């Protein structure tokens, strides 16, 4: 079987599995966040934390809870990393320096998992398990909670304005969703040969008589949650290219499945929660179109040799893990940069220039194809609100989304959300280059003028794009251990995560405060809600009889927010926002390099 045929088979199997789990997992996610029943372990957590699970929160209270939880997580993880040398299972590894500990703590608490260190040399198994892995669960649960809060804002009535309870959403996302899925994937990874050990090292003797040591640890369990939670931080510098973490082509395919599983299924949960499955399918269609386009581009460009060495090899294979080949590399790269995962199974720095630019642009789209766990859904919903506003103005109709008006205040908050990431990326890159802080970090001593090259510019741009988008993948070739990069990238991750979250919650609050237009009308959903009470009972009570189906066209005055037309408008808006904002920067870097 040719490499192309094998790659097509991989993509086909992946799509079939996602299609099979889309409905049951998506509906399960909706039931988790709509359930009024608390599990025993959840009640115990609420008692220990003195949490009233029955109380609702306004957007301000919800935002304060999120910010307080994140700041507390950063402080705790910072202390653990600084003190890891005196904690168990240190294996002789000293505590991190203040700036590196700051960068790492912010990175993992914000779901970025950017690593400015070599894990084998500088992180202990204790810090890995009780610090980084814990945040892999919690940071993903925070993103999912914020997405659910926005959905509640879209369907809330004016009388309450409640977005739910952050602490309940956090606990449920962790206990009922992330933990069970992580156990399943970790078990499969172990069966396939991924390492899971309590030991810290294994010694062995080489054929020439020299003794060497290889790090051991709980790598399979870390791999599972780093992918499921769209985290990305690896236990090895080689990340998911290392055979201890990703031993076979099957685990490579399962890794991509784990990356896409929750973000894709969240669109089904969204459609179920708002009472109109067409809404979720439209968002999924937009995500799929962008994902397929990017996959085609990143797959094609390295397969087309551009130099003598590449022509002799038949493809651009530098930096590619040959166990997976170009198809497995392209599939992983597009999925990890289209989400906020950041795990890599190849050196993106060594991709063909056009392919490297494509994975960079994939992040600059806002990581909405399909985006991170929760963050992808709320990101594309903000773009959908902007699309509704633009479409309404173009056709002279009132901009409305699911029966809620998109007025001046709503669109102002949505635009501010969109501006946060470009501001951080472009200002960070500009300051680093203009001040000379990045020149030494991207200079190859063996290549005269390398620090001023287009590739060097792309390395810096990629670093700030990765951190501002809470992705965490590294382009490679850039030394980010200086205090400048540790602090500036740490602040970029901090504001790149928290400012959008606060704006999303503010937007949810504005929407929740509105009375839904024609709230007394009952519209027939083409899916399970049709048929009144009988249908709602069959659908597990997700849509109550006698309520508005949120995505239905309540009258001819509103622009429909589902279907091919709206999906096309949303795709165009997504591409134009990133294209117009970042095109000049991309021309200076990967586009110019690809044209050489």
Helices and strands as residue ranges (DSSP letters): H 3-34, H 40-49, H 59-82, G 84-86, H 98-109, H 119-122, H 125-127, I 128-133, H 134-155, H 166-172, I 173-178, H 179-191, E 201-205, E 211-215, H 219-228, G 239-241, H 249-274, H 277-303, H 308-313, H 325-338, G 348-350, H 353-364, H 375-395, E 400-401, E 404-405, H 408-434, G 440-442, G 450-452, H 454-468, H 483-512, H 533-538, H 564-586, I 587-591, H 592-595
